[in-house]
Each structure stands twice: as C-alpha cells, then as structure tokens.
Amino acid sequence: MGFNYAEFSAVFPWFFPVTAFVFGACIGSFLNVVIYRLPKEESIVHPGSHCGCGQPIAWRDNLPLLSWLILRGKARCCGRPFSIRYPFVELLTGLLFLASWLTQPPAVALCGCFFLSCLVAATFIDLDHFIIPDVFTIGLGSIGVVLSFAVPALHGHDTGYFLVDSVRGATAGLQGLLLGSGLVLWIALIAEVLLRKEAMGFGDVKFVGAIGAFCGWQGAVFALFGGAVVGTVWFACSLLWEKATGRRAPVAPPSETTEGEAAPLAFGAHVPFGPMLAIAGALYFLFFRAPAQAWLADLTVLF
C-alpha cells in the first residue's frame, strides 16, 4: 500500500507545515555559515561551527532558534554575544519554507525552498559585501532551467503529458533567464550613458536572470520594477528616520561611494540592489504570480 499524501495531510494537517518550518530553520542555520564564509572563499563544510574565540560549538548549542534563546544570545564557552542576525536568518528561512509549502503544490514548493534559500543567502552577502557571488546568479539560473524541465509545474505547465510539459517548462525558464538578464542589461547600459556612472552592477543583471529562470520572464519584470519600489520605500523611510532622529535607521541599507568607500545614506550613494530584487522575487513566487501574470497579459495586448 503506497503513501497517500492527500489522506495523510487530511489526518495530520499540521505535519508538513511544521516540518517545512523546522527544516527551513535548519537550512537557515547553514545559510548563516554560507553568508559568513563564502565571500571569504572559505570552506562551508570544514571546520565545523566555532565561536569567535576558536572553541567549537557543541551540537546542543547549535540548534536553530532554540540555542540562541536558551543561551540568551551569548556563547557558552566565553560569553561573547552572538549577532541577532543568526536567529533572524533561521526564522526568516523557516517562515519562507512554510509559506512556500502553504502556497504551492508539493513539487513546486520544494523547488521554491531551494530558490528562496538562495535569495536569502544572496541578500545578506550583498548587504555585507556589495557583491552577489556567481553561485547565486549563474549557478542559480542554470539550476532553475534544469528544474523547470524536471518540474514543469514550476511555470504552470501541468497538462499530464510530461515530455510536452517539460519542454514548455524549460522554455519558460530559459526565456526568464535570457529576457530577464537582457532587459536589466539594457536598462543598466542606458542609465550608465545618461548618468555617466555605473547605475547597476553586472551581478544584479545576472541575478534578475536567475529569478526569471524560476519565475519566468513575468517574474523577472516584476522583480526588477518591484525591487525598485521596495528600494525606494526602504531608502525613503531610512532617510526620514535619520532626519527625524538624527541617527541612522537600524535597518537602513548600507551605502558607499562609487569608489567603494563607506558613505552617508543620501541620493547618489551606492546601495546594494540585490536585496530589493530578492524581496520582490520572493513576493512574486509566493503570492503575486497569478495577478502579475494577468496584469502583464493585459498590458501586452495593448502593445
């Protein structure tokens, strides 16, 4: 007698959502390692997790969310404080996995968990270093096209004819990859000519293409313009906070000059665009795919 997902979910409706959240929190713990080590070109596997004082962290002190709360944010070995970012990334990843499971069919949800994990890692690396490593742009885009073939429902192709659906899914993924990155590249080049300075890093160009591989060309367009909206709101709120309090907003985006030196947050300063693209891409994948596709379909009819 085979496993029946529908029957099991009906009897235990809490099981898969709880599992998704717990698994996501565990992946978030691993992402903290990736975020810290990958830009330094250090192994993300060896050595194991260790404190800033050099002592290895025992497994019981490395439980996602729980250990940080039990230890009150401090290392057991030396009392050093651990950044609030560690449990935040774990909680964020757990919630994203939960949202993916609740809003998508199982196979698509699993692809979404991988996609969203990469968005989280790319976001915090870009915030820290103003770079998005190729593994989260070229690598993510390539895997997105492969998954589009293997799981054509990722792009809404589920007629029951697997080979036909797979070809259509892969085509949609490839379209998203090429059209998304191409659109951003043209915008970046035109903006650079008009502004006479780099307006968007090439990493952002590849990153939009990677989002398009999972979300189609509509998702790439949504990520680009939705990211601009997210960035504008984030930037404006941070400036208003700074003007009202005289202090930099706690969650203000980092900013630097075109030469890479730290600079006050102001118009003309360089801020990372990757986090804004990631937020918009996640929103599209989880919640706005259907309305955005309908709106873009109506828009294309006009032209």
C-alpha positions in Angstrom: 0.0 0.0 0.0 1.6 3.3 -1.1 1.8 6.5 0.7 -1.2 8.8 0.0 -0.3 12.4 0.6 -3.8 13.8 0.5 -5.1 11.3 3.1 -2.1 11.8 5.4 -2.5 15.6 5.2 -6.2 15.3 6.0 -5.4 13.2 9.1 -2.3 15.2 10.2 -2.8 18.7 8.6 -0.1 20.2 10.8 2.7 17.7 9.9 4.0 19.0 6.7 3.8 22.7 7.6 5.6 22.2 10.8 8.2 20.0 9.1 8.7 22.7 6.4 9.3 25.4 9.1 11.7 23.2 11.2 13.6 22.2 8.1 13.7 25.8 6.9 15.2 26.9 10.2 17.9 24.2 10.0 18.7 25.4 6.4 18.8 28.9 7.8 21.4 27.8 10.3 23.5 26.5 7.4 22.9 29.7 5.4 24.5 31.7 8.2 27.7 29.7 7.6 27.4 30.3 3.8 26.8 34.0 4.3 29.9 34.4 6.5 32.3 32.1 4.8 31.5 32.1 1.0 32.7 35.8 0.4 35.9 34.9 2.2 36.4 31.9 -0.1 36.4 29.6 3.0 35.0 26.1 3.0 31.4 26.0 4.1 31.8 22.4 5.4 35.1 22.3 7.3 35.8 23.2 10.0 32.5 22.9 11.9 30.8 25.8 13.6 33.0 27.5 16.1 32.9 30.6 18.4 35.0 33.7 17.7 37.3 32.6 20.5 38.1 29.5 18.5 36.2 26.9 20.5 34.0 24.5 18.6 30.3 24.9 19.2 28.6 21.8 20.6 25.6 20.4 18.8 23.3 21.3 21.7 24.4 24.9 21.4 23.8 24.9 17.6 20.1 24.2 17.5 18.3 26.7 15.2 16.5 29.4 17.2 16.4 27.4 20.4 20.1 27.6 21.3 20.2 31.4 20.8 17.2 31.8 23.1 18.4 29.3 25.7 21.9 30.9 25.8 20.4 34.4 25.7 22.4 35.3 22.6 25.8 34.6 24.2 28.4 31.9 23.7 28.6 29.2 26.4 32.4 29.0 26.2 33.4 32.6 26.6 30.2 34.7 26.9 30.7 36.5 23.6 27.4 37.9 22.2 26.1 36.3 19.0 24.5 38.6 16.5 20.7 38.8 16.3 21.2 38.1 12.6 21.8 34.4 13.3 18.3 33.6 14.7 16.7 36.1 12.3 18.1 34.3 9.2 16.9 31.0 10.7 13.4 32.4 11.5 13.2 34.1 8.1 14.1 30.9 6.2 11.7 28.8 8.3 8.9 31.2 7.5 9.7 31.3 3.8 9.7 27.5 3.7 6.4 27.4 5.5 4.9 30.0 3.1 6.2 28.0 0.1 4.6 24.8 1.3 1.3 26.6 2.1 1.0 28.4 -1.2 2.5 25.9 -3.8 1.9 22.3 -4.8 4.4 20.0 -3.1 6.9 19.6 -6.0 6.9 23.3 -6.7 7.2 24.1 -3.0 10.4 22.0 -2.8 11.8 23.9 -5.8 10.7 27.1 -4.1 12.5 26.2 -0.9 15.8 25.9 -2.8 15.1 29.2 -4.7 14.2 31.1 -1.5 17.2 29.8 0.3 19.5 31.2 -2.4 17.6 34.5 -2.3 18.3 34.8 1.5 22.0 34.0 1.2 22.4 36.4 -1.8 20.6 39.1 0.1 22.8 39.1 3.2 26.0 38.7 1.2 25.1 41.7 -0.9 24.3 43.7 2.2 27.7 42.9 3.7 30.0 43.0 0.7 28.1 44.7 -2.2 28.5 41.5 -4.3 26.4 38.6 -5.4 28.5 35.5 -5.9 28.2 33.7 -9.3 26.8 30.6 -7.5 23.7 32.7 -6.8 23.4 34.2 -10.2 24.8 31.9 -13.0 24.5 28.8 -10.8 21.0 29.5 -9.6 19.9 30.4 -13.1 21.3 27.2 -14.6 19.6 25.1 -11.9 16.4 27.0 -12.4 16.3 26.0 -16.1 17.0 22.3 -15.2 14.3 22.3 -12.5 11.9 24.0 -15.0 12.4 20.9 -17.2 12.1 18.4 -14.3 9.2 20.1 -12.6 7.3 21.9 -15.4 4.5 22.9 -12.8 7.1 25.4 -11.7 5.9 27.5 -14.6 2.3 26.3 -14.5 2.6 23.6 -17.2 0.8 20.5 -15.9 -1.3 19.0 -18.6 -0.4 15.4 -17.8 1.9 15.0 -20.8 5.2 15.1 -19.1 7.6 15.5 -22.0 5.5 18.2 -23.6 5.1 20.0 -20.2 8.9 19.6 -19.6 9.8 21.2 -22.9 7.4 24.1 -22.2 8.7 24.5 -18.7 12.3 24.5 -19.7 11.5 27.1 -22.5 9.8 29.3 -19.9 12.8 29.0 -17.6 15.2 29.8 -20.4 13.1 32.7 -21.5 13.0 34.1 -18.0 16.8 33.7 -17.7 17.6 35.4 -21.0 14.9 38.0 -21.2 15.2 39.0 -17.6 19.0 39.5 -17.7 18.8 41.1 -21.1 16.2 43.6 -20.0 18.2 44.6 -17.0 21.4 44.8 -19.0 19.8 47.3 -21.5 18.4 49.4 -18.6 21.8 49.4 -16.9 23.7 50.4 -20.1 21.2 53.2 -20.9 21.3 54.5 -17.3 25.1 54.5 -17.4 25.1 56.6 -20.5 22.6 59.1 -19.1 24.0 59.3 -15.6 27.7 58.9 -16.7 28.3 56.4 -13.9 27.5 52.8 -13.2 23.9 52.6 -12.3 23.6 48.8 -11.7 26.2 46.1 -11.1 26.5 43.2 -13.5 25.8 40.9 -10.6 22.3 42.4 -10.5 21.9 41.7 -14.2 22.6 38.0 -13.7 20.6 37.9 -10.5 17.4 39.0 -12.3 18.1 36.4 -14.9 18.3 33.7 -12.2 15.0 34.9 -10.7 13.5 34.7 -14.2 14.6 31.1 -14.5 12.4 30.2 -11.6 9.6 32.7 -12.2 9.5 33.2 -15.9 10.0 36.5 -17.8 7.0 37.9 -15.9 8.7 37.2 -12.6 11.9 38.9 -13.8 10.0 42.0 -14.9 8.1 42.0 -11.5 11.4 41.6 -9.6 13.0 44.5 -11.5 10.2 47.0 -11.0 9.0 45.6 -7.7 12.6 45.8 -6.5 12.7 49.4 -7.5 9.6 50.1 -5.5 10.9 48.2 -2.4 14.2 50.1 -2.7 12.5 53.4 -3.0 10.3 52.8 0.1 13.3 51.4 2.1 15.5 54.3 1.1 12.9 57.0 1.8 11.9 55.5 5.2 15.6 55.3 6.2 16.2 59.0 5.2 13.0 60.1 7.1 14.1 58.2 10.2 17.6 59.8 10.0 16.2 63.3 9.6 13.7 62.8 12.5 16.1 61.2 15.0 19.5 62.4 13.8 20.6 58.8 13.8 21.0 56.2 11.0 18.0 53.9 10.8 18.7 50.4 12.4 17.7 48.7 9.2 18.9 51.3 6.7 20.6 49.8 3.6 24.4 50.1 3.6 25.8 52.8 1.3 29.1 53.6 -0.2 30.7 55.9 -2.8 31.4 54.7 -6.4 35.0 54.1 -5.2 33.8 51.6 -2.6 34.3 53.7 0.5 31.6 54.0 3.2 29.3 57.0 2.7 26.3 58.5 4.4 22.9 57.4 3.1 21.9 60.0 0.5 20.8 60.4 -3.1 23.6 59.4 -5.3 25.1 56.9 -2.9 25.7 53.4 -4.0 23.4 50.9 -2.2 23.0 47.1 -2.9 20.1 46.4 -5.2 20.2 42.6 -4.8 18.2 42.5 -1.5 15.4 44.6 -3.2 15.4 42.2 -6.2 15.3 39.2 -3.8 12.3 40.6 -1.8 10.3 41.3 -5.0 11.3 37.9 -6.5 10.1 36.1 -3.3 6.9 38.0 -3.2 6.2 37.1 -6.8 6.9 33.4 -6.3 4.8 33.1 -3.2 1.9 35.5 -3.6 1.8 37.6 -6.8 2.4 35.2 -9.7 -1.3 35.0 -10.8 -2.2 38.7 -10.5 1.1 39.8 -12.0 0.7 37.5 -15.0 -2.8 38.6 -15.6 -1.8 42.2 -15.5 1.2 41.7 -17.8 -1.0 39.8 -20.2 -3.5 42.7 -20.4 -0.6 45.1 -20.8 1.0 43.1 -23.7 -2.4 43.1 -25.5 -2.3 46.9 -25.6 1.0 46.8 -27.5 
